[in-house]
Amino acid sequence: MPGEVSALSPPARAPVIDLDRRVVCLWGLPFDVIDLPGAVQALREAARSGRRCWVSTPNLNFVIAARKDAAFRRSVLMSQLSLADGMPLVWAARLLGLPLRQRVAGSDLFEALSREDAAAPLKVYFFGGPEGAAQAACERLNARAGGLRCVGFESPGFGSLESMSTPQTWARINASGADFVVVALGAQKGQAWIAHNHPQLHAPLISHLGAVVNFQAGTVRRAPAAWRHLGLEWLWRILQEPALWKRYARDAAAALPLLTGCLLPLWWARRRWRGCPALDVRVEPVAEEGGQRVRLAGVACGLTIEPLRQALKQALHRPQPLEIELSGLRDLDPQAMGLLLLVQAHQLLSGQPLRVRGATPALRRRILQHGCAHWLDAEEPPS
C-alpha cells in the first residue's frame, strides 16, 4: 500500500554522463574509483543541486547477469555512479593494480547517509520489498533522528513492470517530495524499473538497494562488520536465507571463466601498461556526417588517461555522432576501457551513434578480455 505523501518537488535536470569520473572497467562494467565518504558527498551534492544521480551497486551477480542481459548491462552503463558492492570486485582490482581499493556497499551508503547529523535530512521513498517491509522500514527510519527521513512507501507486489509504471505511481512518488527513491524489486527488475520510470520522477537520487528495505525493517540482519571485511557476507546471507545457496553456487561456477579468460590475461599484461607508454590522440571533424572522429595510436592506460579524457570531452562538447578509430592503438588497460564505456553511455543517453573502426585482432582480444564485446557492436571494418 502507498504511504502518505506531501508537496510536489520540482523536476530534476536531465541525466548526463560526467567524463571527469574516475572509473575502471571490470568484466565489462564501469566502477567509480570512490570511497564511502566520497559517495556520500556525491549524493548530497546531487540532491542539493537537483542533478539526477542514478546509483548502481554492481556485485559479482550483477557482472554475470550483465553478460547475458544487454538491457541490464546498459542500465549500469547509464548510471551516474557505479559502486563496487562486492569484495570479489575489489580483489580483482587489487590483482590488476587498479586504484579501486574499497568496497562501497549500497547498504553501507544508506547507513552512512542516515547517520549524518543533517539539518535538512534527505527525504526517502521506499518502493518495493515484501509486503509490510517498506512500511516497517519507513517507521523505523523516522523513529530516529539522522540524515534521512522517510516521506512515503509502496509495496507493489510481484506485478509486471508495466503495472508498476503508471502515471498514478509517478504522481504518488513525486507528490511525496522525495529526494531519494530506494527501489527493492530484485536486481534486474529493479534496474529495468528505474530505466523505465526515472525520466518521469522528480527525485534527483534513485537506486536499487534491495536489501536495504529488509535491513531497515529489521526482518533480515546484516552480516557483522568482520564478516563483511573478509568477504564472507555471502556465507552469512546463506545462513540467514538458505535458499540463496543455489544463486551463489551458480555465480561461483560462472566466475571461473571470468578468472581464467579475462582476469589472468589482464594480470599478465600489466607490465605493458607500467612502462613508458605513449598515446597519440587526434580529434577531427567528419564533415559528411557532422560528427567527430577520435584517432588513437599507442597505448591507452592510466599513465595516458588525461590526454584521452580531454580529447573525448572536446569531441563530445555537444551531442553529435562519434567515430573512434583504433587502427593505431596497440593496447588499453581497465582505466582507459572504463573511460570508453563512459563515452558509450554518453552516446546512449544523448541518442547519438557511436562507431568503432579499425581494431586489430590483438586489440579485439584485449577488449574481449575486458568483457566489452558489446563495445565493438558498432565496429566497422577498416576502409
N, C-alpha and C positions, 0 to 999 in steps of 0.2 A: 504493500500500500504506500502511496506517496505520503511524505511528511509535510509539515507546514511550510509555507513559503511566504516571502515578504516582497520587497520592492524590486522592480526591474533594474538590471545593471546595464550600462552602455555597451554597445558592441565592441569586441576586441578588434585589433588590427589584423590584417591578413597575415597568414603564416609565411615565414621566409626561412631560408637556409643560410646560416652565417658561415661564410667561408673562412672566417678567422678562428673557428673552433679548432681546438687541438684534438684530433681523433686518430685512432689506429684501426686498421681492419683486422678482424679475427674471424676466420671461417666465413667470410662473405658479408659480415655485418660491421658497421662503424660503431666504435665505442669512444665516448668522450674521455679524454685524459683529465679527470677531475676527482677531487676527494669529496667527502661528505660535507664539510663546511662550504666548499665551493658550490656544490649542488644546491644547498640551502640558500645561499646568496643568490644564485641564478634564478631560482623560483621566486624569491622575494622581489627581486628587481623586475622580473617579468610581470608579476602581479601589480606592482606599483605603476608600471608604465602602460599596462593593458596590452602588452605584447603577447601574442599567442605562444605558448610553450607546451608542446605535446612531449611528455616524458615517457620514453620506453625503457623497460628494465630487462633486457635480454639475459637469459641464463643459458646453460647448455641445451635445455629443452627447446628454447627459442631457436637457437642456432640450427638444431636438427630439423625442426619443423619448417624453418625458413628455407631450407634447401629443397624442400618438396612443394612448398606453397608460395607461389610468386606474389600473391596479394599480401600475404603475411610478411614476406621479406620487404615489400615496398612500404608497408606500414612502419617498419623500423627505420628504413632509409629516410622517410619523410618526417620523422620526429625531429624536434628541435633540440632534444637532449637524449642521448642513449647511454644508459648507465650499465656497467658490468655487474649484474646481480648474480654472481656465481664464482666461487673460488676456482673452478677449472679454467675459467677465462683469465683470471689473474695469474694463475700458474703458467698458462700458455704464453701470456705476455712477458712474464719474467724469463721464461726459457729463451724467448726471442730478443731479450734485452730491450724491451719497449718500456716507455715511461708510465704505462698503466700499472700502478703498484697497489691499488686499494680497491677492494670490493665496495660498491655502493648499492646496498640492497634497498629496494623500494620501501620495505618496512622500516629500515633504519632512517631513511629520508623522512618518512611520515612522522616517526617518533621525534626526530630532531626538530622538525617544524613545530610539533606540538609542545615540546619542552621550552621553546623560546618564551621569554618574558616580553611579549609584544603588546604595545599599547593599542595596536589595531590588528587583532587576530585575523588570519586568513579565514574566509568563510568556505566551508567544505560541504559538498553534496555527495552522499553515498548513493551509487547506482549499482544494484546487483547484490549478489550474495544469497545465501539460503534465507528462506522465509523467516523474518524476525531478526536476522543478524544485523541488517542495516539500521533498524530502529534501535537495537541494543547498543550498537557502536555509536550512534548519534547521541544517545542519552548518556553513555559512559564518558564520551569525549567532552560533553558540555558540563559534566559534573565536576570537572577540574579546570582550573584556570591555566591558560597557556597560550600558545601562538596559533591555535586552530579553534574554530567554533563551527559546529555543525548547524547548517541552516535548512537542511532537508534530506530526505532519504526516499528510496524507492526500491522495491524488490519485484522486478518484472517477471520473475519465474524463469521458465525454460522455453519461452516462446521463440518465434523466428526473429531474425534480425529486423525484418520489416515491421513486425508487430511492436518492436521496441523502439522504433524510429519514426514516431508520428509527430505532427505539429503540436499535439497536446503534450507529448513528452518534452519537447523543446520548450514549450511555454512554461511548464512547471519548473524546469531547471532554471530557465532564465529569470523567472519571477522570484526565485529564491535569492537572487543577488550573489550567487556563489562565485568565489574566485577560483575554486579548485574542485573539479569533478573527479571523484575517485570511482573507477569502474571496476566491477568484480563479476565477470561473466565467463571466466575461462580465457586463457591467453589469446587463442586465435579468434574466438568470437568477440572478445573484448577489444582487441586491436581493430577488428573489422567494424565494430560498432563506433569506435572513435573516428575511424576514417570516414564513415558514412555520416556521422552526426556533428562532428566538431565544427564544420563551417556554419551550422545553424545555432551554435551555442555561444553565449556572450562570455562565459568564463574564460579567462586567459589561460589557466592551467588545467591540464587534463592528463590522466594517466590510468592505465590498467594496473591496479595494485590488488590483485585478487585476494591474497592472504590477509591484507590489512583489515578488511571488514571483519573477518573472523577473529583476528588478534584483538582488535578494538572491542569487539562484542564479548570477548572472554570465552568464546566457545572452543578456541584452539590456543594452546600455549606455544610460544616461540621457543626455539632451542636456546639453551644457556649460551652466554657470550663465548665461553671457551669452546663449545662445540662448533659455533659459527666460525670462530677464528681458525680452527683446524680443518674447516671444510667438511664437517660432519653433520651439517643441518639436514641433509637428505636422510641420514640414518635416524635422526630424531623424529623427522616427519613420518617415516615408516613406522616407528614405534607408536606414534600418535594415530596415524591413519594407515593401517596395514595394507589396504588395497593399493596404496601408492607404489608398492614394490615392483609391480609389473611395469609401470611407467619408467621407473629408474633403471630397471633391467634393460628395457628397450633402448633407453638413452645411452647406457654404457656400451651396448653392442654397436649402436650406430656411431659412437665416438671413436671406435678403433680405426676405421678407415680415415677419419679426420686426423688422427695421430700419425699414422704411417704415410698417408698420401699427401698430407698438407703440412702439418706442423714440423715433422722431421726434415723434409726437404728445405723448408724455410730456415730452420735452425742451421742447417749446413751452409746455406747461402749467406749467412750473416757476415762472413769475412769480406764478401764483395761489397757490402754496404759500409764497412768500417774503415776502408782505406781512404783514398783521397778522390772520391768520385766527382765528376764534373757533369753539369747539366746545362744544356743549351735550350732555351725556351724562346720561341718566336710567336708573336701574335700578328695575324694578318687578316684582312677582310676577305670574305668570299663574296665578291661583287654580284655574281649571278643570283645569289640567294639571300643577300642582305644580312648574312650572319658573320661569324668569326671562325677562324681556324687557328688552332694552337699546335705548333710543331714542337715535338720533344725529341731531344737527342742526348745520349749519355746515360746517366744513372739517376733515377729519381728516388731519393731516400731522405731520411731525417736531416742529413747534412745539407741537402739541396732543396729542402721543402719550401723555404721562404720565397726564392725566385719563382718557383712553380705556383705558389699561392698568389703572389702579386700578379702574375701573368693571367691566371684564371679569373681573378677579380676584375682585371682590365677587360677581359673578353666578355664577362658577364655583367658589365655595369648596367645593362638594360636587358630586358627579355628579348632573346633572339636565338636563332639556330646556332648550334655549336658543333664544330668538327674537330676531332683530336687526331692528329697524325702521329703514329707511333713507329714509323719505319726506322727512325734513327735511335729509338730507345732500346738500350741493352738490358736494363733490369729496373725493377722498382720494389721497394720494401713496403711493409704494412702501413707505415705512416703516409707514404705517397699514395698507396692504394686507398687508404681511408679518405684522403682529400679528394680523390677522383670519385669516390662514392658520394661525397657531398655535392660534387658537380652534377652527378646523375640525379640526385634528389632535387637539386635546384631546377634542373630542366623539367623534371616531372611536375613539380609544383607550379612552374610558370607556364606549362603547356607547350614548351618548345622542344624541338627534336635535338637529340644528341647522336652524332655519328662518330664511329671509331674506325680508323683506317690504318692499314699497313702493319699490323702486329706481326712480328716474325714468329716462326714456330716456337722458338725458345721463349719469347716473351708471352706467347699464348699459354705455354705450360706454366709459367710463373703466375699468370693471372688466375689460372685454374687452381693452382696451389693455394692462392689466397681465397679460394672459394667464390670467385667472382665471375663465373661463366656468364651470368646474367649481364655483366657489364659489357660483354662482347656481343650481346644480342643484336646491336645495331651495327656490327662490324661490316665494313665493305672491303673487298679485296683491293690491294694497291693498284693504281692505274698504270 
